[in-house]
Amino acid sequence: AVVLLPPGTCEQAVRDLFDEMSAALAEVGAVLVGGHTEVTATVRQPVVVGQMLGIAESGRYVKTGGARPGDVIVQVGAAPVEGAAVFAAEAPERLHGVDRDLLETARRALETPGISVVEAALAACALGATSLHDPTEGGLAAGLHEMAVAARVRVRVERERILWFPPGRAVCDALGADPWATIASGTLLAAFPPDRADAAVLELQRPGHPAAVIGAVEQGTGVTDTDGAPILWPQRDETARLLKERLNIVPQRVEKMLAHQKSLEKEVDRLKVKIASEAVDDIEADVKTVNNVKVLAKKVRSEERRVGKECRSRWSPYH
């Protein structure tokens, strides 16, 4: 794996990151082999790039481009799970209208239900899948197009049968995001021969994987719904679009904050000068007061001495 870390990353953070990677790899029986780690100012948060290599001991592996006309498309796992978590973490100030329980579920979506499709993919492979694909950026729409392009076929989808992740739909609706084009990690798309699809769905559901038949593979190209209306291939993921819009607002806010800060600094400098000037005036006044008191005290002492002398001379027994 290649690990890129932002400046200021401490050693313990690096150790924690590698511990997490090792634990995740252990869950699927994989190991970390080689790689490169560096600190670079080109990233603002840790970035891990990995390449998975393995050996199919049985000699059978399932390609994304294996779907054939007549096959049935099965969705395993609801969508958009990762999109829900990303929006809940990055745009909470715009989600006040979302039900509190749904929003909390969205925040925890990376852990529950999670975004790993390893178990579901292994099960689908054993059940006779002809094609497997895990849609990520671009959501379900992009994933379906990628399957179609890889297999040189057309995919026809029944929109009403899509398995939506309720918290994901809720945050997408609140933000004006298209759930079809929102990052869908945690979902698996599989193609099965028509005589195996229903049994495969039941077997996938048995251990708790949500699964449903959502479409079919046909001769042709592209992705459409059952009415023939095209399901467009997103130009970019909705999380990228909305978060970029959000980030574009930040520099404007920063500029306003900096301008306000400069204004405050000028006001502080002005007040410092005023305070210093008033302090000088106060000191001069205090000095004058002290001097006046000193003069008055001197007169009082002088008068006391005069009166004392007069009293002593008047009441002296020797006078």
Salt bridges, closest charged atoms under 4 A:
GLU11 OE2 - ARG15 NH2 2.79
GLU38 OE1 - HIS36 NE2 2.88
ASP71 OD2 - ARG68 NE 3.74
GLU93 OE2 - ARG246 NE 2.96
GLU104 OE1 - ARG107 NH1 3.31
GLU104 OE2 - ARG108 NE 3.46
GLU146 OE1 - HIS133 NE2 2.52
GLU203 OE2 - ARG206 NH2 2.84
GLU218 OE1 - ARG154 NE 3.20
GLU218 OE2 - ARG156 NE 2.71
ASP225 OD2 - ARG159 NE 2.96
GLU238 OE1 - ARG241 NE 2.80
GLU245 OE2 - ARG241 NH1 3.26
GLU267 OE2 - ARG270 NH2 2.62
GLU303 OE2 - ARG306 NH2 2.45
GLU310 OE1 - ARG306 NH1 3.35
GLU310 OE2 - ARG314 NH2 2.98
